[in-house]
Amino acid sequence: MSSYNKTRHQQQNPEEFYKTTTARIQKIQSQIANSPRGTRLTDKVCIITGVGSLKGIGRATAIRFAHEGAKHLYLIDFDPTNLPDLKSTIGKLYPDVKVTTLQADAADEAAISGVCDQALREEGRLDVFFANAGFASRNALPDTTAETFMDSMRINALSCFHAVKFASAAMQKRNPSRGKEYSGGSIIMTASTAGIRSGAGTVDYSASKAAVNSIAKTSAYQLQKCDVRVNTICPGLIETNMTGETFDYARQRGTAGKIGQLNPLGRFEIAQAAVFLASDDSSYVNGQNIAVDGGLSASHPVAPGRWV
Ligand SMILES: NC(=O)c1ccc[n+]([C@@H]2O[C@H](COP(=O)([O-])OP(=O)(O)OC[C@H]3O[C@@H](n4cnc5c(N)ncnc54)[C@H](O)[C@@H]3O)[C@@H](O)[C@H]2O)c1
């Protein structure tokens, strides 16, 4: 047997791997839930968009930011359904964290400049903006209209442009009386492995996420010397509201194991990456597109047997 095949045979079968991955993530989730309060975001005033979905990256991150001692969280979604639940969940777990929920479109210029102004007015400072709102289109190229293309660009990319433009201006405002003696802050955007290479999304979705990755690099360059950092997180395929159908379909067909290379509940791991980027632990990380994807984007698709 070739060494390539030996390596493959040593791996668990996909169903087993899916089960052990799920168990591993549940363990991580319970460790996170039971870990003592952190201090990595103490005193930080943060804005997060796309927090409305119960299984989403935005909600998981909001709870994590509260756990790490954020001072005030401004939480935005255009769907208001689950905002009261998120506010009360954080209120029960972390009563010292102020939470303001807002129903708004993350791609609306006035809404985003407005929430940055609101943070400055109420807290005198802005430290973190996590531009996470997004949606995934489904059509193959022949069925993708110009309208769908522009929707993807508007919701996924224009929303990030607004975040960078208005948050970076707000983050440069100093306010020693509120503990902010220097300009600075961290802008984090959720891009995707689809923005790095092909095979992970539709043409319009991938183009919009590539734009987000580019916005991080070009704006980090323009914002140098003011200590406002801009980075993206590129998640792999993880189970949230956006991808629920894909996971349900795979479970129905009994092929869930095949998506088990990826991380079925990875939203908590994305949240951990967001905490790192929001905190001063990452003070030397700037202009980067960071894949948090279990290795998905590190490799070309594997065609078993071709390399032996
Ligand atoms: N789940 C994945 O596998 C995956 C992979 C790569 C990237 N992403 C990205 O992660 C981000 C979060 O997605 P998720 O997986 O948590 O999906 P989700 O659908 O569970 O959550 C997305 C949230 O964003 C909100 N939203 C969408 N458009 C908005 C807008 N214009 N203004 C305000 N809110 C808006 C939705 O209402 C929803 O609550 C998205 O940017 C998505 O593209 C997800």
Ligand as a Chemical Component Dictionary entry (heavy atoms), coordinates in Angstrom:
data_LIG
# 
_chem_comp.id                   LIG 
_chem_comp.type                 NON-POLYMER 
_chem_comp.pdbx_formal_charge   0 
_chem_comp.three_letter_code    LIG 
# 
loop_
_chem_comp_atom.comp_id 
_chem_comp_atom.atom_id 
_chem_comp_atom.alt_atom_id 
_chem_comp_atom.type_symbol 
_chem_comp_atom.charge 
_chem_comp_atom.model_Cartn_x 
_chem_comp_atom.model_Cartn_y 
_chem_comp_atom.model_Cartn_z 
_chem_comp_atom.pdbx_ordinal 
LIG N1  N1  N 0  -22.094 29.480 8.054  1  
LIG C1  C1  C 0  -21.059 29.365 7.255  2  
LIG O1  O1  O 0  -20.698 28.246 6.873  3  
LIG C2  C2  C 0  -20.323 30.583 6.794  4  
LIG C3  C3  C 0  -19.146 30.388 6.068  5  
LIG C4  C4  C 0  -18.439 31.506 5.632  6  
LIG C5  C5  C 0  -18.887 32.776 5.923  7  
LIG N2  N2  N 1  -20.049 32.939 6.615  8  
LIG C6  C6  C 0  -20.471 34.328 6.886  9  
LIG O2  O2  O 0  -20.725 34.463 8.259  10 
LIG C7  C7  C 0  -21.597 35.588 8.474  11 
LIG C8  C8  C 0  -22.668 35.190 9.463  12 
LIG O3  O3  O 0  -23.486 34.194 8.864  13 
LIG P1  P1  P 0  -24.074 32.951 9.658  14 
LIG O4  O4  O 0  -23.475 31.741 9.076  15 
LIG O5  O5  O -1 -24.010 33.195 11.120 16 
LIG O6  O6  O 0  -25.559 33.008 9.094  17 
LIG P2  P2  P 0  -26.959 33.293 9.789  18 
LIG O7  O7  O 0  -27.915 33.339 8.656  19 
LIG O8  O8  O 0  -27.183 32.313 10.865 20 
LIG O9  O9  O 0  -26.786 34.755 10.406 21 
LIG C9  C9  C 0  -26.681 35.906 9.585  22 
LIG C10 C10 C 0  -27.445 37.039 10.233 23 
LIG O10 O10 O 0  -27.225 38.230 9.460  24 
LIG C11 C11 C 0  -28.461 38.929 9.370  25 
LIG N3  N3  N 0  -28.420 39.804 8.199  26 
LIG C12 C12 C 0  -28.351 39.439 6.904  27 
LIG N4  N4  N 0  -28.327 40.532 6.125  28 
LIG C13 C13 C 0  -28.365 41.591 6.957  29 
LIG C14 C14 C 0  -28.350 42.998 6.758  30 
LIG N5  N5  N 0  -28.310 43.530 5.533  31 
LIG N6  N6  N 0  -28.391 43.801 7.838  32 
LIG C15 C15 C 0  -28.446 43.296 9.083  33 
LIG N7  N7  N 0  -28.463 41.982 9.328  34 
LIG C16 C16 C 0  -28.422 41.139 8.282  35 
LIG C17 C17 C 0  -29.509 37.824 9.249  36 
LIG O11 O11 O 0  -30.803 38.298 9.593  37 
LIG C18 C18 C 0  -28.959 36.801 10.230 38 
LIG O12 O12 O 0  -29.456 37.014 11.545 39 
LIG C19 C19 C 0  -22.112 35.973 7.091  40 
LIG O13 O13 O 0  -21.401 37.112 6.639  41 
LIG C20 C20 C 0  -21.769 34.771 6.239  42 
LIG O14 O14 O 0  -21.603 35.104 4.888  43 
LIG C21 C21 C 0  -20.769 31.876 7.070  44 
# 
loop_
_chem_comp_bond.comp_id 
_chem_comp_bond.atom_id_1 
_chem_comp_bond.atom_id_2 
_chem_comp_bond.value_order 
_chem_comp_bond.pdbx_ordinal 
LIG N1  C1  SING 1  
LIG C1  O1  DOUB 2  
LIG C1  C2  SING 3  
LIG C2  C3  SING 4  
LIG C2  C21 DOUB 5  
LIG C3  C4  DOUB 6  
LIG C4  C5  SING 7  
LIG C5  N2  DOUB 8  
LIG N2  C6  SING 9  
LIG N2  C21 SING 10 
LIG C6  O2  SING 11 
LIG C6  C20 SING 12 
LIG O2  C7  SING 13 
LIG C7  C8  SING 14 
LIG C7  C19 SING 15 
LIG C8  O3  SING 16 
LIG O3  P1  SING 17 
LIG P1  O4  DOUB 18 
LIG P1  O5  SING 19 
LIG P1  O6  SING 20 
LIG O6  P2  SING 21 
LIG P2  O7  DOUB 22 
LIG P2  O8  SING 23 
LIG P2  O9  SING 24 
LIG O9  C9  SING 25 
LIG C9  C10 SING 26 
LIG C10 O10 SING 27 
LIG C10 C18 SING 28 
LIG O10 C11 SING 29 
LIG C11 N3  SING 30 
LIG C11 C17 SING 31 
LIG N3  C12 SING 32 
LIG N3  C16 SING 33 
LIG C12 N4  DOUB 34 
LIG N4  C13 SING 35 
LIG C13 C14 SING 36 
LIG C13 C16 DOUB 37 
LIG C14 N5  SING 38 
LIG C14 N6  DOUB 39 
LIG N6  C15 SING 40 
LIG C15 N7  DOUB 41 
LIG N7  C16 SING 42 
LIG C17 O11 SING 43 
LIG C17 C18 SING 44 
LIG C18 O12 SING 45 
LIG C19 O13 SING 46 
LIG C19 C20 SING 47 
LIG C20 O14 SING 48 
# 
